[in-house]
Amino acid sequence: MSDKHIRFAYGCSENELGYVNFMWRMKLLSEALIDEYSNARKVPKDKAFQKLALECQSAVTTMPKLIDEYNWVKYNH
């Protein structure tokens, strides 16, 4: 949320409401990503994150960190 490129891309302001808006959007993005990955790869939802992180060749251990890496690469390169 401190990255202005990411914040701007999601249309979130630099205040408390912008933070809440950003967190809500990341929650929805995470849920949609797990659902889509689980359906596309035919894996149970409770195993989808681990398999997704492996497929992305990422050492992250949480969904927020995976989304953070995705956002940084997408909006800063």
PDB file with SEQRES, HELIX, SHEET and CRYST1 records, atoms N, CA, C and O in Angstrom:
SEQRES   1 A   77  MET SER ASP LYS HIS ILE ARG PHE ALA TYR GLY CYS SER          
SEQRES   2 A   77  GLU ASN GLU LEU GLY TYR VAL ASN PHE MET TRP ARG MET          
SEQRES   3 A   77  LYS LEU LEU SER GLU ALA LEU ILE ASP GLU TYR SER ASN          
SEQRES   4 A   77  ALA ARG LYS VAL PRO LYS ASP LYS ALA PHE GLN LYS LEU          
SEQRES   5 A   77  ALA LEU GLU CYS GLN SER ALA VAL THR THR MET PRO LYS          
SEQRES   6 A   77  LEU ILE ASP GLU TYR ASN TRP VAL LYS TYR ASN HIS              
HELIX    1 AA1 LYS A    4  ALA A    9  1                                   6    
HELIX    2 AA2 GLU A   16  ARG A   41  1                                  26    
HELIX    3 AA3 LYS A   45  GLU A   55  1                                  11    
HELIX    4 AA4 MET A   63  ASN A   76  1                                  14    
CRYST1    1.000    1.000    1.000  90.00  90.00  90.00 P 1           1          
ATOM      1  N   MET A   1       0.820  -1.189   0.000  1.00  0.00           N  
ATOM      2  CA  MET A   1       0.000   0.000   0.000  1.00  0.00           C  
ATOM      3  C   MET A   1       0.860   1.247   0.000  1.00  0.00           C  
ATOM      4  O   MET A   1       0.392   2.314  -0.399  1.00  0.00           O  
ATOM      5  N   SER A   2       2.101   1.142   0.436  1.00  0.00           N  
ATOM      6  CA  SER A   2       2.964   2.321   0.441  1.00  0.00           C  
ATOM      7  C   SER A   2       3.520   2.629  -0.949  1.00  0.00           C  
ATOM      8  O   SER A   2       4.058   3.713  -1.172  1.00  0.00           O  
ATOM      9  N   ASP A   3       3.396   1.697  -1.873  1.00  0.00           N  
ATOM     10  CA  ASP A   3       3.889   1.915  -3.232  1.00  0.00           C  
ATOM     11  C   ASP A   3       2.845   2.688  -4.027  1.00  0.00           C  
ATOM     12  O   ASP A   3       1.736   2.200  -4.243  1.00  0.00           O  
ATOM     13  N   LYS A   4       3.196   3.879  -4.456  1.00  0.00           N  
ATOM     14  CA  LYS A   4       2.212   4.733  -5.130  1.00  0.00           C  
ATOM     15  C   LYS A   4       1.757   4.159  -6.461  1.00  0.00           C  
ATOM     16  O   LYS A   4       0.618   4.392  -6.863  1.00  0.00           O  
ATOM     17  N   HIS A   5       2.615   3.412  -7.160  1.00  0.00           N  
ATOM     18  CA  HIS A   5       2.222   2.817  -8.439  1.00  0.00           C  
ATOM     19  C   HIS A   5       1.129   1.767  -8.229  1.00  0.00           C  
ATOM     20  O   HIS A   5       0.152   1.709  -8.975  1.00  0.00           O  
ATOM     21  N   ILE A   6       1.312   0.957  -7.220  1.00  0.00           N  
ATOM     22  CA  ILE A   6       0.324  -0.082  -6.912  1.00  0.00           C  
ATOM     23  C   ILE A   6      -0.966   0.565  -6.426  1.00  0.00           C  
ATOM     24  O   ILE A   6      -2.053   0.218  -6.887  1.00  0.00           O  
ATOM     25  N   ARG A   7      -0.845   1.496  -5.504  1.00  0.00           N  
ATOM     26  CA  ARG A   7      -2.012   2.194  -4.961  1.00  0.00           C  
ATOM     27  C   ARG A   7      -2.810   2.859  -6.085  1.00  0.00           C  
ATOM     28  O   ARG A   7      -4.034   2.736  -6.135  1.00  0.00           O  
ATOM     29  N   PHE A   8      -2.125   3.557  -6.978  1.00  0.00           N  
ATOM     30  CA  PHE A   8      -2.767   4.234  -8.098  1.00  0.00           C  
ATOM     31  C   PHE A   8      -3.463   3.238  -9.014  1.00  0.00           C  
ATOM     32  O   PHE A   8      -4.580   3.490  -9.465  1.00  0.00           O  
ATOM     33  N   ALA A   9      -2.815   2.105  -9.293  1.00  0.00           N  
ATOM     34  CA  ALA A   9      -3.385   1.099 -10.190  1.00  0.00           C  
ATOM     35  C   ALA A   9      -4.712   0.557  -9.678  1.00  0.00           C  
ATOM     36  O   ALA A   9      -5.595   0.223 -10.469  1.00  0.00           O  
ATOM     37  N   TYR A  10      -4.856   0.468  -8.372  1.00  0.00           N  
ATOM     38  CA  TYR A  10      -6.092  -0.038  -7.786  1.00  0.00           C  
ATOM     39  C   TYR A  10      -7.061   1.087  -7.420  1.00  0.00           C  
ATOM     40  O   TYR A  10      -8.139   0.830  -6.884  1.00  0.00           O  
ATOM     41  N   GLY A  11      -6.682   2.319  -7.705  1.00  0.00           N  
ATOM     42  CA  GLY A  11      -7.564   3.450  -7.444  1.00  0.00           C  
ATOM     43  C   GLY A  11      -7.784   3.731  -5.967  1.00  0.00           C  
ATOM     44  O   GLY A  11      -8.858   4.180  -5.567  1.00  0.00           O  
ATOM     45  N   CYS A  12      -6.772   3.468  -5.164  1.00  0.00           N  
ATOM     46  CA  CYS A  12      -6.897   3.661  -3.719  1.00  0.00           C  
ATOM     47  C   CYS A  12      -6.183   4.930  -3.280  1.00  0.00           C  
ATOM     48  O   CYS A  12      -5.057   5.200  -3.699  1.00  0.00           O  
ATOM     49  N   SER A  13      -6.843   5.699  -2.439  1.00  0.00           N  
ATOM     50  CA  SER A  13      -6.243   6.929  -1.938  1.00  0.00           C  
ATOM     51  C   SER A  13      -5.257   6.636  -0.815  1.00  0.00           C  
ATOM     52  O   SER A  13      -5.245   5.545  -0.246  1.00  0.00           O  
ATOM     53  N   GLU A  14      -4.439   7.625  -0.512  1.00  0.00           N  
ATOM     54  CA  GLU A  14      -3.387   7.467   0.493  1.00  0.00           C  
ATOM     55  C   GLU A  14      -3.904   7.927   1.861  1.00  0.00           C  
ATOM     56  O   GLU A  14      -3.423   8.909   2.427  1.00  0.00           O  
ATOM     57  N   ASN A  15      -4.890   7.198   2.372  1.00  0.00           N  
ATOM     58  CA  ASN A  15      -5.440   7.481   3.697  1.00  0.00           C  
ATOM     59  C   ASN A  15      -6.045   6.195   4.265  1.00  0.00           C  
ATOM     60  O   ASN A  15      -5.896   5.117   3.690  1.00  0.00           O  
ATOM     61  N   GLU A  16      -6.722   6.327   5.392  1.00  0.00           N  
ATOM     62  CA  GLU A  16      -7.285   5.142   6.055  1.00  0.00           C  
ATOM     63  C   GLU A  16      -8.305   4.424   5.179  1.00  0.00           C  
ATOM     64  O   GLU A  16      -8.293   3.196   5.097  1.00  0.00           O  
ATOM     65  N   LEU A  17      -9.175   5.168   4.531  1.00  0.00           N  
ATOM     66  CA  LEU A  17     -10.186   4.546   3.675  1.00  0.00           C  
ATOM     67  C   LEU A  17      -9.540   3.882   2.467  1.00  0.00           C  
ATOM     68  O   LEU A  17      -9.985   2.824   2.021  1.00  0.00           O  
ATOM     69  N   GLY A  18      -8.501   4.498   1.942  1.00  0.00           N  
ATOM     70  CA  GLY A  18      -7.770   3.898   0.833  1.00  0.00           C  
ATOM     71  C   GLY A  18      -7.137   2.581   1.235  1.00  0.00           C  
ATOM     72  O   GLY A  18      -7.110   1.632   0.451  1.00  0.00           O  
ATOM     73  N   TYR A  19      -6.626   2.520   2.462  1.00  0.00           N  
ATOM     74  CA  TYR A  19      -6.019   1.286   2.964  1.00  0.00           C  
ATOM     75  C   TYR A  19      -7.062   0.175   3.071  1.00  0.00           C  
ATOM     76  O   TYR A  19      -6.832  -0.954   2.636  1.00  0.00           O  
ATOM     77  N   VAL A  20      -8.207   0.509   3.654  1.00  0.00           N  
ATOM     78  CA  VAL A  20      -9.279  -0.483   3.792  1.00  0.00           C  
ATOM     79  C   VAL A  20      -9.733  -0.949   2.408  1.00  0.00           C  
ATOM     80  O   VAL A  20      -9.934  -2.144   2.193  1.00  0.00           O  
ATOM     81  N   ASN A  21      -9.891  -0.027   1.484  1.00  0.00           N  
ATOM     82  CA  ASN A  21     -10.279  -0.354   0.116  1.00  0.00           C  
ATOM     83  C   ASN A  21      -9.255  -1.298  -0.521  1.00  0.00           C  
ATOM     84  O   ASN A  21      -9.621  -2.293  -1.147  1.00  0.00           O  
ATOM     85  N   PHE A  22      -7.983  -0.977  -0.354  1.00  0.00           N  
ATOM     86  CA  PHE A  22      -6.912  -1.802  -0.918  1.00  0.00           C  
ATOM     87  C   PHE A  22      -6.941  -3.211  -0.327  1.00  0.00           C  
ATOM     88  O   PHE A  22      -6.844  -4.196  -1.059  1.00  0.00           O  
ATOM     89  N   MET A  23      -7.074  -3.304   0.991  1.00  0.00           N  
ATOM     90  CA  MET A  23      -7.091  -4.622   1.642  1.00  0.00           C  
ATOM     91  C   MET A  23      -8.298  -5.440   1.170  1.00  0.00           C  
ATOM     92  O   MET A  23      -8.176  -6.643   0.940  1.00  0.00           O  
ATOM     93  N   TRP A  24      -9.446  -4.804   1.025  1.00  0.00           N  
ATOM     94  CA  TRP A  24     -10.634  -5.496   0.538  1.00  0.00           C  
ATOM     95  C   TRP A  24     -10.395  -6.027  -0.878  1.00  0.00           C  
ATOM     96  O   TRP A  24     -10.756  -7.163  -1.187  1.00  0.00           O  
ATOM     97  N   ARG A  25      -9.793  -5.212  -1.725  1.00  0.00           N  
ATOM     98  CA  ARG A  25      -9.506  -5.628  -3.100  1.00  0.00           C  
ATOM     99  C   ARG A  25      -8.525  -6.803  -3.135  1.00  0.00           C  
ATOM    100  O   ARG A  25      -8.676  -7.710  -3.953  1.00  0.00           O  
ATOM    101  N   MET A  26      -7.528  -6.792  -2.259  1.00  0.00           N  
ATOM    102  CA  MET A  26      -6.554  -7.883  -2.224  1.00  0.00           C  
ATOM    103  C   MET A  26      -7.209  -9.172  -1.736  1.00  0.00           C  
ATOM    104  O   MET A  26      -6.865 -10.259  -2.201  1.00  0.00           O  
ATOM    105  N   LYS A  27      -8.145  -9.055  -0.808  1.00  0.00           N  
ATOM    106  CA  LYS A  27      -8.886 -10.231  -0.337  1.00  0.00           C  
ATOM    107  C   LYS A  27      -9.682 -10.832  -1.493  1.00  0.00           C  
ATOM    108  O   LYS A  27      -9.645 -12.043  -1.712  1.00  0.00           O  
ATOM    109  N   LEU A  28     -10.394  -9.994  -2.226  1.00  0.00           N  
ATOM    110  CA  LEU A  28     -11.182 -10.481  -3.360  1.00  0.00           C  
ATOM    111  C   LEU A  28     -10.286 -11.084  -4.444  1.00  0.00           C  
ATOM    112  O   LEU A  28     -10.615 -12.116  -5.029  1.00  0.00           O  
ATOM    113  N   LEU A  29      -9.152 -10.428  -4.706  1.00  0.00           N  
ATOM    114  CA  LEU A  29      -8.206 -10.945  -5.691  1.00  0.00           C  
ATOM    115  C   LEU A  29      -7.674 -12.310  -5.263  1.00  0.00           C  
ATOM    116  O   LEU A  29      -7.591 -13.225  -6.083  1.00  0.00           O  
ATOM    117  N   SER A  30      -7.318 -12.453  -4.009  1.00  0.00           N  
ATOM    118  CA  SER A  30      -6.794 -13.723  -3.488  1.00  0.00           C  
ATOM    119  C   SER A  30      -7.825 -14.839  -3.608  1.00  0.00           C  
ATOM    120  O   SER A  30      -7.507 -15.945  -4.043  1.00  0.00           O  
ATOM    121  N   GLU A  31      -9.056 -14.541  -3.220  1.00  0.00           N  
ATOM    122  CA  GLU A  31     -10.111 -15.559  -3.304  1.00  0.00           C  
ATOM    123  C   GLU A  31     -10.363 -15.974  -4.750  1.00  0.00           C  
ATOM    124  O   GLU A  31     -10.514 -17.160  -5.043  1.00  0.00           O  
ATOM    125  N   ALA A  32     -10.407 -15.001  -5.647  1.00  0.00           N  
ATOM    126  CA  ALA A  32     -10.639 -15.307  -7.062  1.00  0.00           C  
ATOM    127  C   ALA A  32      -9.481 -16.118  -7.636  1.00  0.00           C  
ATOM    128  O   ALA A  32      -9.697 -17.046  -8.415  1.00  0.00           O  
ATOM    129  N   LEU A  33      -8.267 -15.772  -7.258  1.00  0.00           N  
ATOM    130  CA  LEU A  33      -7.090 -16.483  -7.750  1.00  0.00           C  
ATOM    131  C   LEU A  33      -7.103 -17.940  -7.302  1.00  0.00           C  
ATOM    132  O   LEU A  33      -6.847 -18.836  -8.106  1.00  0.00           O  
ATOM    133  N   ILE A  34      -7.393 -18.182  -6.047  1.00  0.00           N  
ATOM    134  CA  ILE A  34      -7.449 -19.553  -5.528  1.00  0.00           C  
ATOM    135  C   ILE A  34      -8.558 -20.337  -6.219  1.00  0.00           C  
ATOM    136  O   ILE A  34      -8.354 -21.483  -6.620  1.00  0.00           O  
ATOM    137  N   ASP A  35      -9.733 -19.723  -6.359  1.00  0.00           N  
ATOM    138  CA  ASP A  35     -10.843 -20.404  -7.038  1.00  0.00           C  
ATOM    139  C   ASP A  35     -10.471 -20.776  -8.465  1.00  0.00           C  
ATOM    140  O   ASP A  35     -10.668 -21.913  -8.893  1.00  0.00           O  
ATOM    141  N   GLU A  36      -9.935 -19.812  -9.192  1.00  0.00           N  
ATOM    142  CA  GLU A  36      -9.593 -20.046 -10.597  1.00  0.00           C  
ATOM    143  C   GLU A  36      -8.491 -21.093 -10.728  1.00  0.00           C  
ATOM    144  O   GLU A  36      -8.576 -21.983 -11.575  1.00  0.00           O  
ATOM    145  N   TYR A  37      -7.463 -20.990  -9.896  1.00  0.00           N  
ATOM    146  CA  TYR A  37      -6.360 -21.948  -9.965  1.00  0.00           C  
ATOM    147  C   TYR A  37      -6.852 -23.352  -9.613  1.00  0.00           C  
ATOM    148  O   TYR A  37      -6.514 -24.324 -10.288  1.00  0.00           O  
ATOM    149  N   SER A  38      -7.640 -23.447  -8.566  1.00  0.00           N  
ATOM    150  CA  SER A  38      -8.173 -24.733  -8.129  1.00  0.00           C  
ATOM    151  C   SER A  38      -8.998 -25.387  -9.230  1.00  0.00           C  
ATOM    152  O   SER A  38      -8.859 -26.581  -9.491  1.00  0.00           O  
ATOM    153  N   ASN A  39      -9.850 -24.610  -9.867  1.00  0.00           N  
ATOM    154  CA  ASN A  39     -10.682 -25.154 -10.949  1.00  0.00           C  
ATOM    155  C   ASN A  39      -9.855 -25.514 -12.178  1.00  0.00           C  
ATOM    156  O   ASN A  39     -10.062 -26.572 -12.772  1.00  0.00           O  
ATOM    157  N   ALA A  40      -8.930 -24.658 -12.563  1.00  0.00           N  
ATOM    158  CA  ALA A  40      -8.135 -24.892 -13.770  1.00  0.00           C  
ATOM    159  C   ALA A  40      -7.196 -26.079 -13.626  1.00  0.00           C  
ATOM    160  O   ALA A  40      -7.005 -26.842 -14.573  1.00  0.00           O  
ATOM    161  N   ARG A  41      -6.606 -26.238 -12.437  1.00  0.00           N  
ATOM    162  CA  ARG A  41      -5.627 -27.304 -12.225  1.00  0.00           C  
ATOM    163  C   ARG A  41      -6.224 -28.538 -11.564  1.00  0.00           C  
ATOM    164  O   ARG A  41      -5.534 -29.533 -11.343  1.00  0.00           O  
ATOM    165  N   LYS A  42      -7.513 -28.462 -11.250  1.00  0.00           N  
ATOM    166  CA  LYS A  42      -8.216 -29.599 -10.618  1.00  0.00           C  
ATOM    167  C   LYS A  42      -7.536 -30.023  -9.319  1.00  0.00           C  
ATOM    168  O   LYS A  42      -7.294 -31.207  -9.087  1.00  0.00           O  
ATOM    169  N   VAL A  43      -7.235 -29.035  -8.476  1.00  0.00           N  
ATOM    170  CA  VAL A  43      -6.661 -29.316  -7.163  1.00  0.00           C  
ATOM    171  C   VAL A  43      -7.610 -28.782  -6.092  1.00  0.00           C  
ATOM    172  O   VAL A  43      -8.316 -27.800  -6.324  1.00  0.00           O  
ATOM    173  N   PRO A  44      -7.630 -29.416  -4.935  1.00  0.00           N  
ATOM    174  CA  PRO A  44      -8.494 -28.917  -3.859  1.00  0.00           C  
ATOM    175  C   PRO A  44      -8.072 -27.499  -3.450  1.00  0.00           C  
ATOM    176  O   PRO A  44      -6.890 -27.160  -3.494  1.00  0.00           O  
ATOM    177  N   LYS A  45      -9.030 -26.692  -3.060  1.00  0.00           N  
ATOM    178  CA  LYS A  45      -8.728 -25.306  -2.694  1.00  0.00           C  
ATOM    179  C   LYS A  45      -7.713 -25.210  -1.559  1.00  0.00           C  
ATOM    180  O   LYS A  45      -6.906 -24.281  -1.519  1.00  0.00           O  
ATOM    181  N   ASP A  46      -7.755 -26.180  -0.630  1.00  0.00           N  
ATOM    182  CA  ASP A  46      -6.816 -26.112   0.496  1.00  0.00           C  
ATOM    183  C   ASP A  46      -5.375 -26.435   0.087  1.00  0.00           C  
ATOM    184  O   ASP A  46      -4.452 -26.220   0.872  1.00  0.00           O  
ATOM    185  N   LYS A  47      -5.175 -26.943  -1.122  1.00  0.00           N  
ATOM    186  CA  LYS A  47      -3.829 -27.228  -1.634  1.00  0.00           C  
ATOM    187  C   LYS A  47      -3.418 -26.250  -2.738  1.00  0.00           C  
ATOM    188  O   LYS A  47      -2.272 -26.266  -3.187  1.00  0.00           O  
ATOM    189  N   ALA A  48      -4.339 -25.411  -3.170  1.00  0.00           N  
ATOM    190  CA  ALA A  48      -4.102 -24.550  -4.332  1.00  0.00           C  
ATOM    191  C   ALA A  48      -2.980 -23.549  -4.100  1.00  0.00           C  
ATOM    192  O   ALA A  48      -2.160 -23.340  -4.994  1.00  0.00           O  
ATOM    193  N   PHE A  49      -2.918 -22.924  -2.927  1.00  0.00           N  
ATOM    194  CA  PHE A  49      -1.874 -21.922  -2.701  1.00  0.00           C  
ATOM    195  C   PHE A  49      -0.482 -22.530  -2.809  1.00  0.00           C  
ATOM    196  O   PHE A  49       0.383 -21.978  -3.489  1.00  0.00           O  
ATOM    197  N   GLN A  50      -0.259 -23.654  -2.151  1.00  0.00           N  
ATOM    198  CA  GLN A  50       1.063 -24.284  -2.185  1.00  0.00           C  
ATOM    199  C   GLN A  50       1.464 -24.627  -3.614  1.00  0.00           C  
ATOM    200  O   GLN A  50       2.601 -24.380  -4.016  1.00  0.00           O  
ATOM    201  N   LYS A  51       0.544 -25.190  -4.376  1.00  0.00           N  
ATOM    202  CA  LYS A  51       0.849 -25.563  -5.762  1.00  0.00           C  
ATOM    203  C   LYS A  51       1.061 -24.336  -6.636  1.00  0.00           C  
ATOM    204  O   LYS A  51       1.926 -24.337  -7.512  1.00  0.00           O  
ATOM    205  N   LEU A  52       0.279 -23.297  -6.406  1.00  0.00           N  
ATOM    206  CA  LEU A  52       0.431 -22.052  -7.163  1.00  0.00           C  
ATOM    207  C   LEU A  52       1.792 -21.420  -6.893  1.00  0.00           C  
ATOM    208  O   LEU A  52       2.481 -21.013  -7.829  1.00  0.00           O  
ATOM    209  N   ALA A  53       2.183 -21.334  -5.636  1.00  0.00           N  
ATOM    210  CA  ALA A  53       3.482 -20.752  -5.286  1.00  0.00           C  
ATOM    211  C   ALA A  53       4.609 -21.556  -5.916  1.00  0.00           C  
ATOM    212  O   ALA A  53       5.578 -20.982  -6.414  1.00  0.00           O  
ATOM    213  N   LEU A  54       4.492 -22.863  -5.899  1.00  0.00           N  
ATOM    214  CA  LEU A  54       5.499 -23.715  -6.527  1.00  0.00           C  
ATOM    215  C   LEU A  54       5.560 -23.471  -8.026  1.00  0.00           C  
ATOM    216  O   LEU A  54       6.642 -23.358  -8.602  1.00  0.00           O  
ATOM    217  N   GLU A  55       4.399 -23.392  -8.650  1.00  0.00           N  
ATOM    218  CA  GLU A  55       4.345 -23.169 -10.096  1.00  0.00           C  
ATOM    219  C   GLU A  55       4.923 -21.800 -10.466  1.00  0.00           C  
ATOM    220  O   GLU A  55       5.506 -21.633 -11.537  1.00  0.00           O  
ATOM    221  N   CYS A  56       4.756 -20.835  -9.576  1.00  0.00           N  
ATOM    222  CA  CYS A  56       5.322 -19.494  -9.809  1.00  0.00           C  
ATOM    223  C   CYS A  56       6.809 -19.437  -9.466  1.00  0.00           C  
ATOM    224  O   CYS A  56       7.453 -18.403  -9.641  1.00  0.00           O  
ATOM    225  N   GLN A  57       7.342 -20.544  -8.982  1.00  0.00           N  
ATOM    226  CA  GLN A  57       8.733 -20.623  -8.542  1.00  0.00           C  
ATOM    227  C   GLN A  57       9.026 -19.585  -7.467  1.00  0.00           C  
ATOM    228  O   GLN A  57      10.056 -18.911  -7.486  1.00  0.00           O  
ATOM    229  N   SER A  58       8.095 -19.479  -6.536  1.00  0.00           N  
ATOM    230  CA  SER A  58       8.219 -18.514  -5.450  1.00  0.00           C  
ATOM    231  C   SER A  58       8.398 -19.247  -4.129  1.00  0.00           C  
ATOM    232  O   SER A  58       7.817 -20.310  -3.910  1.00  0.00           O  
ATOM    233  N   ALA A  59       9.203 -18.669  -3.260  1.00  0.00           N  
ATOM    234  CA  ALA A  59       9.438 -19.249  -1.944  1.00  0.00           C  
ATOM    235  C   ALA A  59       8.497 -18.664  -0.889  1.00  0.00           C  
ATOM    236  O   ALA A  59       8.674 -18.926   0.301  1.00  0.00           O  
ATOM    237  N   VAL A  60       7.512 -17.884  -1.301  1.00  0.00           N  
ATOM    238  CA  VAL A  60       6.600 -17.261  -0.340  1.00  0.00           C  
ATOM    239  C   VAL A  60       5.796 -18.314   0.393  1.00  0.00           C  
ATOM    240  O   VAL A  60       5.566 -19.412  -0.113  1.00  0.00           O  
ATOM    241  N   THR A  61       5.374 -17.958   1.593  1.00  0.00           N  
ATOM    242  CA  THR A  61       4.613 -18.902   2.404  1.00  0.00           C  
ATOM    243  C   THR A  61       3.206 -18.409   2.721  1.00  0.00           C  
ATOM    244  O   THR A  61       2.444 -19.101   3.396  1.00  0.00           O  
ATOM    245  N   THR A  62       2.858 -17.220   2.241  1.00  0.00           N  
ATOM    246  CA  THR A  62       1.513 -16.703   2.478  1.00  0.00           C  
ATOM    247  C   THR A  62       0.949 -16.080   1.208  1.00  0.00           C  
ATOM    248  O   THR A  62       1.691 -15.595   0.354  1.00  0.00           O  
ATOM    249  N   MET A  63      -0.356 -16.100   1.099  1.00  0.00           N  
ATOM    250  CA  MET A  63      -1.023 -15.488  -0.047  1.00  0.00           C  
ATOM    251  C   MET A  63      -0.782 -13.979  -0.098  1.00  0.00           C  
ATOM    252  O   MET A  63      -0.525 -13.460  -1.184  1.00  0.00           O  
ATOM    253  N   PRO A  64      -0.850 -13.249   1.016  1.00  0.00           N  
ATOM    254  CA  PRO A  64      -0.577 -11.809   0.918  1.00  0.00           C  
ATOM    255  C   PRO A  64       0.794 -11.494   0.330  1.00  0.00           C  
ATOM    256  O   PRO A  64       0.934 -10.542  -0.437  1.00  0.00           O  
ATOM    257  N   LYS A  65       1.796 -12.276   0.677  1.00  0.00           N  
ATOM    258  CA  LYS A  65       3.135 -12.033   0.138  1.00  0.00           C  
ATOM    259  C   LYS A  65       3.193 -12.362  -1.355  1.00  0.00           C  
ATOM    260  O   LYS A  65       3.869 -11.664  -2.111  1.00  0.00           O  
ATOM    261  N   LEU A  66       2.500 -13.404  -1.785  1.00  0.00           N  
ATOM    262  CA  LEU A  66       2.459 -13.738  -3.206  1.00  0.00           C  
ATOM    263  C   LEU A  66       1.779 -12.618  -3.996  1.00  0.00           C  
ATOM    264  O   LEU A  66       2.255 -12.233  -5.064  1.00  0.00           O  
ATOM    265  N   ILE A  67       0.679 -12.101  -3.478  1.00  0.00           N  
ATOM    266  CA  ILE A  67      -0.017 -10.993  -4.130  1.00  0.00           C  
ATOM    267  C   ILE A  67       0.872  -9.747  -4.126  1.00  0.00           C  
ATOM    268  O   ILE A  67       0.898  -8.997  -5.103  1.00  0.00           O  
ATOM    269  N   ASP A  68       1.589  -9.530  -3.041  1.00  0.00           N  
ATOM    270  CA  ASP A  68       2.508  -8.395  -2.956  1.00  0.00           C  
ATOM    271  C   ASP A  68       3.578  -8.485  -4.040  1.00  0.00           C  
ATOM    272  O   ASP A  68       3.866  -7.491  -4.706  1.00  0.00           O  
ATOM    273  N   GLU A  69       4.164  -9.656  -4.222  1.00  0.00           N  
ATOM    274  CA  GLU A  69       5.182  -9.838  -5.263  1.00  0.00           C  
ATOM    275  C   GLU A  69       4.580  -9.622  -6.652  1.00  0.00           C  
ATOM    276  O   GLU A  69       5.182  -8.971  -7.506  1.00  0.00           O  
ATOM    277  N   TYR A  70       3.397 -10.170  -6.864  1.00  0.00           N  
ATOM    278  CA  TYR A  70       2.714  -9.990  -8.148  1.00  0.00           C  
ATOM    279  C   TYR A  70       2.489  -8.504  -8.434  1.00  0.00           C  
ATOM    280  O   TYR A  70       2.801  -8.021  -9.523  1.00  0.00           O  
ATOM    281  N   ASN A  71       1.951  -7.789  -7.456  1.00  0.00           N  
ATOM    282  CA  ASN A  71       1.683  -6.358  -7.638  1.00  0.00           C  
ATOM    283  C   ASN A  71       2.969  -5.588  -7.918  1.00  0.00           C  
ATOM    284  O   ASN A  71       2.992  -4.713  -8.783  1.00  0.00           O  
ATOM    285  N   TRP A  72       4.020  -5.901  -7.204  1.00  0.00           N  
ATOM    286  CA  TRP A  72       5.271  -5.160  -7.382  1.00  0.00           C  
ATOM    287  C   TRP A  72       5.804  -5.362  -8.804  1.00  0.00           C  
ATOM    288  O   TRP A  72       6.207  -4.404  -9.465  1.00  0.00           O  
ATOM    289  N   VAL A  73       5.802  -6.611  -9.266  1.00  0.00           N  
ATOM    290  CA  VAL A  73       6.303  -6.886 -10.616  1.00  0.00           C  
ATOM    291  C   VAL A  73       5.401  -6.247 -11.666  1.00  0.00           C  
ATOM    292  O   VAL A  73       5.896  -5.639 -12.616  1.00  0.00           O  
ATOM    293  N   LYS A  74       4.102  -6.373 -11.511  1.00  0.00           N  
ATOM    294  CA  LYS A  74       3.173  -5.858 -12.509  1.00  0.00           C  
ATOM    295  C   LYS A  74       3.203  -4.333 -12.604  1.00  0.00           C  
ATOM    296  O   LYS A  74       3.141  -3.788 -13.706  1.00  0.00           O  
ATOM    297  N   TYR A  75       3.295  -3.645 -11.484  1.00  0.00           N  
ATOM    298  CA  TYR A  75       3.138  -2.202 -11.499  1.00  0.00           C  
ATOM    299  C   TYR A  75       4.452  -1.409 -11.347  1.00  0.00           C  
ATOM    300  O   TYR A  75       4.429  -0.179 -11.324  1.00  0.00           O  
ATOM    301  N   ASN A  76       5.577  -2.101 -11.245  1.00  0.00           N  
ATOM    302  CA  ASN A  76       6.852  -1.392 -11.116  1.00  0.00           C  
ATOM    303  C   ASN A  76       7.857  -1.755 -12.189  1.00  0.00           C  
ATOM    304  O   ASN A  76       9.014  -1.345 -12.097  1.00  0.00           O  
ATOM    305  N   HIS A  77       7.472  -2.490 -13.179  1.00  0.00           N  
ATOM    306  CA  HIS A  77       8.405  -2.857 -14.257  1.00  0.00           C  
ATOM    307  C   HIS A  77       7.872  -2.431 -15.584  1.00  0.00           C  
ATOM    308  O   HIS A  77       8.516  -2.653 -16.609  1.00  0.00           O  
TER     309      HIS A  77                                                      
END                                                                             
